[in-house]
Amino acid sequence: MIDQDFHPERTKNETFTQEEYMEMKRDLLKPIQHIGIWGKVWIGFLLAVIFAGVYAYYLQETKSKYVTVSLRDYTMWGVYISNFVFFIALSMIGVLMSAVLKLTNNEWYRPLARIAEVVALGAICFAGISIVVAMGRPDRLHYLFMYPRLQSPITWDIIVVITYVVASMLLLYIPMIPSLSTCRNHLSNMPKWQMKMYEWLSFGWEGNPEQWKLLRKGVKILTIMIIPLGVAIQTVDAWLFATTLRPEWDSTNFSGYFISGAFLLATAAMIVATFVIRKAYNLEKYLTELHFDKLGQAMVLMSSIYIFFNINEYLVPAYKMSSMHANHLLDMFIGDGALMYWLVVIFGLFTPAILPLFPALRKPVPLFIIALIAVIAHWFKRYLIVIPGQLHNYLPIQDVPESWTHYFPSAVELTIVAATFAGMLLIITLFSRFFPIISVWEVAEGKLEGKDEIINYK
């Protein structure tokens, strides 16, 4: 047996030696043992942005939202809600890059799974925070639980968000128990409190066959559960818009539109996260060009599906051009919102659909640039879903302030939004500083089962 934190029945394959396993363990534990000056600067920067956001939120709640924020009677859902929709979509990264790939036996998922699960957890947590920030009276948040209205999509949104947070935490934690045992047994010169944390969180893991059997059963159940939960949270999120009376959101296509967009965003975000972690922790041996090649192909597929739903979303209303939709569509196609809309179409839909078709652009650096541009474009895509549809009032209204007919987020709003991103990145950063960001036992298991291509792709 190689180690108590590795599956004892998987060690009979002679292609993976004790020495190779120990080398892998040293490589993947190294980021925990040392943090350089730039790592400390990065954490300090994120904390500074978070503190600025907390102060901006204090100003918003004490100076009145209508003084510090650009929301008006026309635009009641502002950048906070578009940020919420973005984070909800981003949280699908765990469903796609961990659960789906596991269940379809795509072995190259192994080094990516934990990265995806950490990003998903950070995203869904700050999706919930974005909702609280958007509330005019956060002190009344508990009323949503005390007096729920089951006919309201908002109630169901709260239910699925909380359920998804719990499921994401379990999906991250349970497969990590052997890694906690690895940290407990092999890290040295760590603070006592940190070693106690590993010991407590590993729950006395010994690596015997019965424990492995229970672990695998639990992971499989969670993996199956997380997929319908992810689809549900995107569907309910779409219903929040589609069940309103606004003609711009009056669409039976919204659920598929949101889900397909979330899968594209998740793929692009996975590429960005993989590239950054690979460079920051020198994990080129484990996050190989194979992963970027596969992720590039996946991004082309997801982009193609999302383009189809976008055509459905805009072509049919544009063909009929009814009075209900005309103002919104003309504003998006040729009006004030046209520049943002067409930039999103080019960089968020067609760029990730076409460029990765060329193998040379599925290499790490060019694919990272394409994916980063796509992620930025998809934040603005959610902005376009939420904001322009509200700028056209239900009935003609006279003598309203000019500011009501336009919306641009204030400095307070942008600072709070920046803080939510900093908070998510801080979760990922701190996690990678205390726990292995790549699962030692899952990667080693793939090696033992003869899946050499997941590590040694050329």
N, C-alpha and C positions, 0 to 999 in steps of 0.2 A: 504494500500500500504506500503510495507516494506521500500522503498527508491526510490528516483527519478532516481537513476542509475540502477534500476532493473525493469524488465518488469512488469508493473502493472497487466497484465492479468494472470501472472504466480503465483500469491500469494495466490490463493484460496485453494491450497493443504495444509491441516493441518499437514502433516507429517514433515514440515520444518518450524520451528518457527522463530519469529523475533530474539530471543536470539541466535539461531544457526547461523542465517545469519550474525549477528553482530560479532559472534566469528570467523566465516570464514573470514570476512572482516579484522578483526584485525590480523589474522594469515598471510594472504596474503599481507597485507600492511606493516608488520613488517620489512621485508628486506629493505624497502625504508627508514625507520626511523632511522636506526642505521647501521653504518659500523664499524666493529671491526678492531683491529690492523692488523690481518692477511689479511683482505680485502684490506687495504691500502698497505700492502707489495706486495700483488698480483698485484694490479694496477701499483705500482711502477716498479715491475719486467717487466710487459708487456710493459710499456713505455720505459724502458731501452732497451729492445729487438728491439722495433720499431725505436728508435733513432740510434741504431747500424745498422739496415737495411737501414735507410736513408743515413747514412754515407757511407755504402758499395755501395749504388746506386750512390752516388756522385763520389766515386772512379771509378766505372764502366764507368760513362759518361765522366769523365775528363781524365782518364788514358787509355781509349780505351777498348772496350769490349774484344778485342783479347789479351789484356795484363792481365786483371783482371779476365776474364771468360774463361772457358775451351772449348768454342765453336770453331769449326774449319770447314773447307769446307765440311768435311764428315758429322759431326753432327752439323747441323745448328739450329735444334730445341732441346734445352737442358732442364735442370731441370725446367726452368720457364714455359715451355709449358706443361710439365707433371704436374706441380703444378696447372696450369690453368685448365687442364682436370679434376684434382681431385676436385677443387673447383666447377666447373660446375656440376660434378656429385653430390657433397655434397649439392648443392642448391636444388636438387630434394627432400630434406627432407620436404620442405613446401608442395610440391605437394602430396607426399605420406601420411604424418602424419597429414596434416590439410585438404586439399581439398578432397582427395579420401575417407578418413574416415568420413568426414562430409557428403558427398553425399551418402555414403552407410549406413548412420545411425548407425555407430559404436559409441555408446555413450561414450566409454572409451577414445575417442579422446580429450574430453573437457579440462582436465588439461594439455594436451600435445601440444595443437594447437599453443599457443603463443610461446612456447619454439621453436617449429619447424620453425615457421615463422621468428623468430629473427635469428636463425642459418642460414636459407636459405638466408636472406637478407645479412648477413655478408659474407657468402660464395660467393654469386654472385658479390658483390662489389669487393672482393679481387681476384676474377677470372678476372675481368676487369683490375685491377691494375697489375696482373701478365702479362697480354698481353702488357701493356704499358712498363713494365720493360724489356720485351723481345725485344722490338723494338730497332733497332740500332739508329734511329733518332726520339725520342719521340716528338721533336719540329715540326715534320711533321705529327703529328697525325690528325690534322684537314684536311689534304688532303684526308683522307679516307671518309670524309663527303662531301668535295667539289668535288671530282672526283671519285665517286663510280663506280665500274664495277659490274653490276648486274649479270654477268655470273660467278663472283668469289664467292666461298663459304665464304671467309673472310668477304665480304660485308654483306652477310646474317647473318653471325655470330654476327657481330656488331649490326645489326638491332634487332635480337632476344635477345641478351644480354641486350641492353638498354631497350627494351620492358619488358623483364622479371624483370629487376631491378625496373622499375616503378610499374609493377603489384604486385611485392612482397612487396613494400613499402605500397601500397594501401591495400593489403590483411592484412598486419600487423596493419595499422593505423585505418582503418574504424571500425573493431570490438573492437578496444581499446578505442573508444570515451566514452562509459559508464564507463570504468575504469578510464579515465582521470577525469570524473565527480566525481567518488569515491574519487580519490586523492584530488581533489579540496575541497570536502565537509568534509572530515574526517581526513586528515592529519593535524597535529599541530606541532608547533615549527620548521617549515620548513622555509628556506630563502624566502624572499618576491619574489625574481626573480623566484624561483621554483614554488611558488603558482601562480604567473602570467602566467608561462608557461602552467600549467595545465588549467587555465582558458581560455587562448587563444586557446590551442589545442582542448579543449572540445567543442568549437564553440557554447557555450550557451546551452549545452545539458540539457534538462529538464525531459527526460524520459517519455514523453507523448506517447500515442498509435501511433500517426502519425509518430513521430520520430523513434519509434521501427519498424514500418512498412517499412520506407525508409531504415533503417539500415539493416534489414534482406534481403531486396531486393538487396541492393548493395553488401552485403556479398555473396549472392547466385550467382550473376552475376560474381563476381571476382573469386569465387571458381570454377565455371565452366570454366572460361577463363584460369585460371592458369594451368590447366591440359594439354590442347594442346600446350600451350606456353612451358611448361616443356619438353614435348615430342619433340617439335620443336628444342629447344636449344640443346638437346642431339643429335638429328638427324643431325643438321647442324654441330655440333662439330665432329660427326663421318664422315661426308662428307669432312671435312677439310683434313682428312687423306685418305679416300677411293678414292678421286678424283685425288690424286697425281699418279705419274708413278711408285712409289716404289712397288715392288711385295709384300713386307711384309704387306702392307696396302691395297692391291688389293682385297677387300672383299665386297660382297653384304650383308654380315652378320653383318657389323659393327654397323648399327643403333640399331638393337635389342641387340647386344652385349654391346653397351654403355648404353642403357636404362636399361637393366636388371642389369648391374653392378652398375648403379647409385642408383637403388632402394635398392639393398643390402647394399651399403655404407650408404644410408640414414637411413635405419633401424638400422644398427649398431651404427651410430653416434647419433641417437635418444636415444638409450639405454645409451650411455656414457653421453650425456647431461642431461638426466633425473636423472641418478644416482648422478652426481656431484651437480646439483641444489637441489636435494632432501636432500643431506647431508649438503651442504653449508648453506641452509636456513631452515633446520629442517621442511621440508614439507612432512614427511612420511605419514601424515594423508590424503594428497591429491594425492601424487604420490605413489600409493600403490603397493603391490605385484601383484595385478591384471595387472597393466600396464606392469610390467616386464614379466609376464607370456604371455600376448598377444604379446608383442614385440618379445619375444623369439620365439613364434610360427611363427610370421611374418618373422623373420630372417631365419628360416628353409625353408619357402616357397620361399623367394627371393633367397636364396643360391641355391636351387634346380633348379630354372629357369636359374640362371646365369651359373651354371655348364653345363646345356644343351647348352647354347650359346657358352661356351668355348669349348665344344666338337666339335661343328660345326666349330668353328674358327680354330681349330688346326688339327682335325682328317682328314678332307678331303684333305688339302694340304699335310699332313704327309703321307697319303695313296698314293697320286700321286708322292710325293717327286720330283717335277720338279726341274730343275736346278735353276729356279728363286727363289724358296722357300727353297731349300735344305740348303744353308749356314745359313740362319736365323734360321730355325727349329733345325738344329743340334747344333747350338750355344746355343739355348734356352734349348734343352733337355739334352745334354751331354757336352756342351762346356763351355765357360767362363761364360755365363749367367745362367748356370744350377742351381747353388746353390740358387740364388735369385728366379728363376722361380719356383722351387719345393717348396721352403718355402712359396711363395705366394699361390701356389695351396693348400698346406696343411693348412695354417693358415687363408687364405683369402676366400677359397671356402669350403673345407670339414669340417674344425673345426666349423664354424657357421652353417653348414648344419646338422651335426650329434650330437654334444654335447647338443644343446638345446632340442633335442628330449626327454631327460630325465628331468622330472619335477623338480627334485632337482637342476638342473643346470639352471633353469629359475628363480631362486631366485635372488634378486638384486645383491649381491656380485659376485657370479660365472658368472652370465650373463654379468655383467659389464666387468669382465676380458676378457671373450670371445669376447665381442664386441670391446673392446679397441684393442685387438690383431688384429681383423679383420679390423678395421679402419686403423691401421698402415700398414697392409699387402696391403690394397687397395691403399694406396699412392704409394707403390712400384709397384703395378700392373700397375698404370698409367705410372710410370717410364719405365716399361718393354714395354708398348705399344709404347711410344714415342722414346726411345733412341736406343735399339738394331737394329731396322729396318733401321736406318740411317748409321750404321757402315759398311754396305756392299755397296760399291760404285757401281754406274751404270756400269762403264766400268773398266777394269784393268788399274791401274795407277801406274807408276813406279817412284821411286825416290821422294817419299813424306815423310815428317817427320814421325817418329814412333808415335808421339803424335796424329796424325790425325786418326789413326786406333783405338784409344781408347778414352773413354770419362769418366771423373769423375768430378762432380761439384767442383768448386773451393770454397775457404773459402768465397769469395765475394758472390757467388751464394747462398751458404747455409745460409749465414747471412740474405740475402734478403728474401729467402724462409721462414726462421724462423720469420722474421718480418711480413710477410703476415699472418701467423698463429696467431702471437701475436695481430695483428690488428683485426682479426676476433674475437678472444677471448675478446679483450677490448670492442668491440661493444656489445657483449653479456653481459659482466660484467657491463658496464655502464648502459645499458638498464635496467638490473635487479635492479640497484641502484636508478633509477628514476621512473620506472613504474612497476606495478605488473607483474611478470613473468608468473603467472597463472591468467587467466581471472576469476575475481570474479563472474561476472554475468553468464558466461557460465557454470561454475561448479555448481553454485546455481540453475540455471535453470534445469540442469540435476537432481539435488536433488528434486526439486519441482515436476518434471514430474515422480517421482518414480524410477529414475535410481540410487537407493542407492548403487548399486555395484560399481559405479565409484568412490565412496569415502570410503565406509565401507567394502571393500573386505577383507576377512579373509583368 
